[in-house]
Amino acid sequence: MSEPQPIIIERTFHAPVSVVWEALTNKDKMKAWYFDVPEFKPVPGLKFQFYAGDEKKQYLHLCEVTEVIVEKKVQYSWRYDGYRGESRVTFELFEEGEKTKLRLTHEGLETFPDTNPDLAKARFVEGWTYLINTSLVGYLHSLKPIL
């Protein structure tokens, strides 16, 4: 049996690291492209939660910040209230001149119940692809006049 493979999405943005970092870690800016996370701060040990899903079902996400390297990396656990399993989400930033490369890694998805199609790896691939390549791109593009 092969080892479970994490989801890895990389994207380079025409924005400085500081701006991308703010988009990933400032709760007011996160709301514009990610999720409404009322209590988020990039502080190890901080527990936060938020609801997300679709019209049919909303899931309570229970997370805890596990690692922070300012303007380089933020990582947190990711699980669901009432469901077994725990995964880990990592955002890493790499400065490339005036641009920033983002690497998102989501690992541990195989620990979620395989009987729930909403928690299938394909749904996460679809969700993260949209969030990084459409939603975050759109948010950063909307800042262009001030960049």
N, C-alpha and C positions, 0 to 999 in steps of 0.2 A: 504494500500500500504506500502511495506517495505521501510526502509531507504536505500538510495544508499550505497553500500559498496565500500570502496576504494580498490585499489590493494595494497597488502602488500607482499613483497618478502624479505625473510631473508636468509642470507648466511654467513657462517663463513669462513674466509680466513686465510691461514697460512702465515700471514704477520702482522707486527706491525701496530698500528693505524696510525702512521705518514706516512707510505707508502700508505695505503689505502686513507687517507685524501688527499695526493698529487694527487693520481689518480682521485679523485673526484673534485678537485678544481684548479689544474694547467692546464691551457688551452693547453699546449703542450702535457701533459700526457693524458688529456681527448681525444685528437685527436686520440690517439693510440687505444682506446677501445670504445669511446662514440661517440661524434659528434665533428665536427670541429667548435668550438665556439670561434671565433676570439677575442672577447673582455671580456672573463670571468675572474672575480676575486671574491673571497668570501668576498664581501663587501656589507652590507645591502644598498638597494637603487640603486645598480648598475643594469642598464638595459642592456640586451644582446639579441642577436638574432642569429639564424642559420637556414639553410635550411636542411630539411631531408624529406625523403619519399621513393618512389620506382622509377623504370624506367619510369612509366607512369605519376606520379605527384609528384612534390616537394612542400612542405609546408614551408612557412616562420613562424618559431616559434618566438614568442615575449615573453620574460621572464624578470622577475625582482627579484633579490635576496631580500628575505624578512627577513631572520634570519640566523645568523652565530654564532655558538659556536665552536671555533677552536678545531679541532680534535674530535668533538662530533656531530655536526649537521650543515647541510647547507640545506636551504629551498628556493625555488623560485616559483613564479607564472609561469604558462605555458599556453599560448593561441596561437591562429593562426590568422595571418593577413587575414582579410576578412571573418572571421567566428565568430559567437557568441559563448560565453562560455569562462570560465576561470577555470583552475584547479591549483592544487598545488602539487609540487614534494618535498619530504623531504627525505634526506639521513641522517640516524643516525648511529653513530659508537659506539660500546661498546667493551672496551678492555677486553680480556679474556686471560690473561697471554701473551704468544707470538703470540696469534691469535687475530683476530678482527672480531666481528660480525657486519654485516651491515644489517640495516633494511631500505628498500626503501618503501615509502608510496606515492601513487599517488591518490589524491582524487579530487572530483569535475568533474569527467569525464561525469557525467550525464548532465552537462551544455552545452556540445557540441551538434551540430545538429545530431539528430538520423537518419537523412536522408542520412548521409554520412558514408558509410561502413568503410572508412579509419579511422574514428574517433570513431569507436565502441570499447567498453571496451575490447572485445576479441582481437582486434589488439594491444591494449596497453599491455595486459597480455603477448601476444606472443613477443612483442618487448622488454619489460622489462625483461622477462625470459631469452631471448637470451643475452641481454646486461649484466645482472648480472651473470648468470650461465655459459655463454660461453665466451663472449668477455672480461669481466673484469677478469674472472678466467684466461684466456689465457694471458692477459696482465701481471697480477701479477706473473704468472708462468714464464713468460719470464724474470722476474727480479731475479729469484731464485739465480743465481750465486752471486749477490750482497747482497742478504738478509742474 
